[in-house]
Amino acid sequence: MFAAQDWKDYELIDTGGGEKLERWGDIVLRRPDPQIIWPLVKETGAWKEADAHYHRSSSGGGSWSNTKQIPERWTISYNGLSFHIKPTSFKHTGLFPEQAVNWSWMIEKIRGAGRPIKVLNLFAYTGGASVACASAGAEVCHVDASKGVVTWAKENLQLSGLGDRPVRFITDDVFKFVQREQRRGSKYDAIIMDPPSYGRGPNGETWKLETDLYPFVESCMSILTDKPLFFLINSYTTGISATVLKNILSLSLARKFGGTLTCGEIGLPITASKLTLPCGILGRWEA
């Protein structure tokens, strides 16, 4: 288990009964989480006094109820990186704090490379990994199909004082983008991807992680340099083991380049119980 231990502006206060209680800066949120299948030991005042509570709807989706007025969005920081937080209508906040374990790892790899590093971040969301890599001195290409989250990522880069760094923000279908980069002969030293379980493109194209991840990884290998630095796959797909990601990287990256493979769960420490909440899996290849 890789647990994000170094946060000061974020805290997973408690969990139970299908929900988690979190502190984001000075604001406490109460949200559902499908991994939390154990009971809530005691619904203390902190649970009842959360600044905002997300309630699922029986018809799908859900909504927030507030116990006090909170900002539309606010800022939290992690080791010098800053991010806008905004409760969305689909319960997310624009940041996955467990990913800090990957940010720290990538920063260390880039700073220790001893050469210029060019990173491609696919399914890049609001840019946590892009900001981290830029802070370490990498040239970054950030690609996501959602215009809104790409704008959010640009704001996070500016918030972190990195607006002058060489980061390209691309709003595009990641598969088509990779195909064009192949035709252009573009090359990257590192690739990051956080693919969804299912997806549908603008022209009806479908994506299913179980059938499409391996060929997509192989496709991405064609735009790696001859001496790549790392390749990282994150996944939140239920039922997929971290060992599956390791096997995919073993049959693709490691077969061609050698190197080292690491896989495992990522999670967040729970203050009240001293347990760890599993939040997803990762597979890492590194030279």
C-alpha positions in Angstrom: 0.0 0.0 0.0 1.3 3.4 -1.0 -0.3 5.9 1.5 -0.2 9.7 1.1 1.3 10.7 4.4 2.6 14.2 3.9 -0.5 16.3 3.6 -1.1 19.3 5.9 -4.0 20.9 4.0 -5.9 17.6 3.6 -7.0 15.1 6.3 -9.2 12.0 6.1 -10.7 12.5 9.6 -12.9 9.4 9.9 -14.8 6.8 7.8 -17.8 4.5 8.3 -21.3 3.7 7.0 -20.3 4.2 3.4 -19.1 7.8 4.0 -15.8 9.6 4.7 -15.3 12.8 6.6 -12.5 15.0 5.2 -10.8 18.3 5.9 -9.8 20.3 2.8 -8.0 23.3 4.2 -10.4 24.8 6.8 -13.5 23.2 5.2 -14.9 19.8 6.3 -16.8 17.7 3.7 -18.8 14.5 4.2 -19.0 12.3 1.1 -20.0 8.8 0.1 -17.3 6.2 -0.8 -18.0 2.7 -2.1 -14.9 1.2 -0.5 -16.2 2.0 3.0 -18.3 -1.0 3.8 -17.6 -1.0 7.6 -20.0 0.7 10.1 -19.5 4.1 11.5 -18.5 3.5 15.1 -19.9 6.8 16.4 -21.5 9.7 14.6 -19.7 12.4 16.6 -20.3 16.1 16.4 -17.7 16.5 13.7 -19.8 14.3 11.4 -23.0 16.2 12.1 -21.2 19.6 11.8 -19.5 19.0 8.5 -19.6 22.2 6.4 -21.1 20.3 3.5 -22.6 16.9 3.0 -23.1 15.1 -0.3 -26.3 13.0 -0.5 -26.8 10.4 -3.2 -30.1 10.4 -5.0 -32.1 7.2 -5.5 -32.6 8.2 -9.2 -28.8 8.7 -9.7 -26.4 11.5 -9.0 -26.9 13.6 -5.9 -26.5 17.0 -4.3 -24.8 18.9 -1.6 -26.4 20.3 1.6 -24.5 22.9 3.6 -24.5 23.6 7.3 -22.9 26.9 6.6 -21.9 29.1 3.7 -18.7 27.8 2.0 -16.8 29.4 -0.9 -17.6 28.3 -4.4 -14.0 27.2 -4.5 -10.9 27.5 -2.4 -7.2 26.6 -2.5 -5.1 24.0 -0.7 -1.4 23.2 -1.0 0.9 20.2 -1.0 4.7 20.7 -0.7 4.6 24.0 -2.6 2.0 22.9 -5.2 -1.4 24.6 -5.0 -4.8 23.5 -6.3 -8.4 24.9 -6.5 -10.9 22.8 -4.7 -14.6 22.9 -5.8 -17.4 20.5 -4.7 -19.0 19.3 -7.9 -22.4 17.9 -8.7 -21.0 14.4 -9.0 -19.4 14.5 -5.5 -15.8 15.1 -6.5 -13.7 18.1 -5.5 -11.3 18.4 -8.5 -8.4 16.6 -6.7 -7.6 13.1 -5.6 -5.3 13.6 -2.6 -4.0 10.0 -2.6 -2.2 10.8 -5.9 0.3 12.8 -3.9 2.3 9.5 -3.6 2.7 9.6 -7.4 3.5 13.3 -7.5 6.4 12.9 -5.1 7.7 9.9 -7.0 7.6 11.6 -10.3 9.3 14.7 -9.0 12.1 12.6 -7.6 12.5 10.7 -10.9 12.6 13.9 -13.0 15.0 15.8 -10.8 17.3 12.8 -10.6 17.3 12.2 -14.4 20.2 14.5 -15.1 18.7 15.5 -18.5 15.7 17.4 -19.9 12.5 15.3 -19.5 9.4 15.6 -21.7 6.2 14.2 -20.1 2.9 13.3 -21.6 -0.1 13.2 -19.2 -3.1 11.5 -20.6 -6.6 11.6 -19.1 -5.0 14.4 -17.2 -8.0 15.8 -15.4 -7.2 19.0 -13.3 -3.5 18.5 -13.6 -2.1 17.3 -10.3 0.5 15.3 -12.1 1.1 18.0 -14.7 1.8 20.6 -12.0 4.1 18.2 -10.1 6.1 17.3 -13.2 6.4 21.0 -14.2 7.6 21.9 -10.7 10.4 19.3 -11.1 11.6 21.0 -14.4 9.9 18.8 -17.0 8.3 19.9 -20.2 4.7 18.7 -20.0 1.9 18.0 -22.5 -1.4 17.8 -20.7 -4.3 16.1 -22.6 -7.9 15.7 -21.6 -11.2 15.6 -23.5 -13.0 18.0 -21.1 -12.5 21.7 -21.8 -13.6 22.5 -18.2 -11.0 20.4 -16.5 -8.2 21.6 -18.8 -9.1 25.2 -17.8 -9.0 24.1 -14.2 -5.5 22.5 -14.7 -4.2 25.8 -16.2 -5.4 27.6 -13.1 -3.7 25.1 -10.9 -0.4 25.7 -12.7 -0.8 29.4 -12.2 -1.7 29.0 -8.6 1.5 27.0 -8.0 3.6 29.9 -9.5 4.5 27.8 -12.5 2.8 29.7 -15.2 6.1 30.3 -17.1 6.9 26.6 -17.3 6.7 24.8 -20.7 3.3 23.1 -20.3 1.0 22.6 -23.3 -2.7 22.1 -22.5 -4.6 20.1 -25.1 -8.4 19.6 -25.1 -8.7 16.4 -27.3 -9.6 12.8 -27.4 -6.4 11.1 -26.0 -6.5 8.2 -28.5 -6.7 10.5 -31.5 -4.0 12.7 -30.0 -1.6 9.8 -29.6 -2.3 8.7 -33.2 -1.4 12.2 -34.4 1.7 12.3 -32.3 2.8 9.0 -33.9 2.3 10.5 -37.4 4.2 13.6 -36.4 7.1 11.6 -34.9 6.8 13.2 -31.5 8.6 11.5 -28.6 8.3 11.6 -24.8 10.5 10.5 -22.0 7.7 9.7 -19.7 4.0 8.9 -20.0 1.3 9.1 -17.3 -2.3 7.8 -17.8 -5.4 7.5 -15.6 -7.9 5.8 -17.9 -11.6 5.5 -17.1 -13.3 2.2 -16.8 -15.7 3.0 -19.6 -15.8 5.9 -22.1 -17.5 7.1 -25.2 -15.8 9.4 -27.8 -17.4 12.3 -29.6 -18.2 10.2 -32.7 -19.6 7.2 -30.8 -16.2 5.5 -30.2 -16.2 3.3 -27.1 -13.5 2.5 -24.5 -13.5 -0.4 -22.2 -10.5 -0.7 -19.9 -10.5 -4.5 -19.9 -10.2 -4.8 -23.6 -8.6 -1.5 -24.7 -5.9 -0.7 -22.1 -3.2 -3.1 -23.3 -3.4 -2.1 -27.0 -3.4 1.6 -25.9 -0.3 1.1 -23.8 1.4 -0.6 -26.8 0.3 2.4 -29.0 1.8 4.8 -26.5 5.1 3.0 -26.5 5.6 4.1 -30.1 6.0 7.7 -28.9 8.5 7.0 -26.2 12.1 8.0 -26.7 14.8 5.3 -26.9 15.6 5.8 -23.3 12.4 6.5 -21.5 12.4 7.5 -17.8 9.0 6.1 -16.5 5.5 5.0 -17.4 2.7 5.2 -14.9 -0.8 3.8 -15.0 -3.4 4.7 -12.4 -6.7 3.0 -12.2 -9.9 3.3 -10.1 -11.7 0.5 -12.0 -13.4 -1.9 -9.5 -12.3 -5.5 -9.9 -8.9 -4.8 -11.5 -5.9 -5.9 -9.5 -2.7 -3.9 -9.3 -1.0 -7.1 -10.5 -2.9 -6.8 -13.7 -1.2 -3.4 -14.3 2.1 -5.0 -13.5 1.5 -7.8 -16.0 0.5 -5.3 -18.7 3.7 -3.3 -18.1 5.8 -6.5 -18.0 4.5 -7.6 -21.4 5.0 -4.2 -22.9 7.5 -1.8 -21.4 9.7 -4.2 -19.5 9.9 -6.6 -22.5 11.2 -3.8 -24.7 13.2 -1.7 -22.2 14.0 -3.9 -19.2 13.8 -1.7 -16.1 11.9 -2.1 -12.9 8.2 -2.7 -12.2 6.2 -1.8 -9.1 2.5 -2.3 -8.5 0.2 -1.8 -5.5 -2.7 0.0 -3.9 -2.8 3.7 -3.1 -4.6 5.0 -0.1 -5.1 7.6 2.6 -4.5 7.3 6.3 -7.6 7.6 8.5 -6.9 9.8 11.5 -9.6 8.4 13.8 -9.0 4.7 13.3 -5.3 4.7 12.3 -6.4 2.5 9.3 -5.8 3.2 5.6 -8.6 3.8 3.1 -7.8 2.1 -0.3 -8.4 4.5 -3.1 -7.1 2.8 -6.3 -4.2 1.0 -7.8 -1.0 1.9 -9.7 1.5 0.3 -12.0 4.9 1.9 -12.5 7.6 1.1 -14.9 10.9 2.9 -14.5 14.3 2.7 -16.2 
